Amino acid sequence: MALHHARNSTQSANEEISVDKIVANLNVHIVNSLLWSILLIRRAYF
């Protein structure tokens, strides 16, 4: 019973880590998109 509980807790921890990785990748993608749009706007107007 204890082993089963430990396995479930480690599995949920791994799922949380994967979600954190997805969120981090999304944040990086959003920041990159913002930087590129700022660069393009600056290049277009200046």
N, C-alpha and C positions, 0 to 999 in steps of 0.2 A: 504493500500500500504506500509506504514512504517512497519507494523507488518510482512508483507510478506518478506520484505527486511531483517529485523532483524532475522527472522527464517532462511533465506538462509545464512546469515553471521555466525550464530552460528553453522549451519550444516557444513559449510566449515571449521570452526575452529575445530570442533570435528574430521573431516576427517584428518586435518593436525596433530592433536594430535595422532591419531591412527597411522599415517605414521611415526611420530617421535618415537612412541613406537616400531614399527616394526624395524626401523633402529637401535634403541638402542639395541634391542634383538639380531639383526644380529651382531652388534659390539661386544657384550658380547660373543656370540657364537664363533666369529672369534678369539677373544683374548684367550678364553678357549682352542680352538683348537691349537693355537700357543704355549700356555704354556704347554699343554700335549705333543705336538711334541718335544718341547725343552727338557722336562723331559725324554721322551723316548730316545731321541738321547743321552743325557748325560748318562743315565743309560746304554745304549748300548756301548758307547765308553769309558766311565770312570767307 
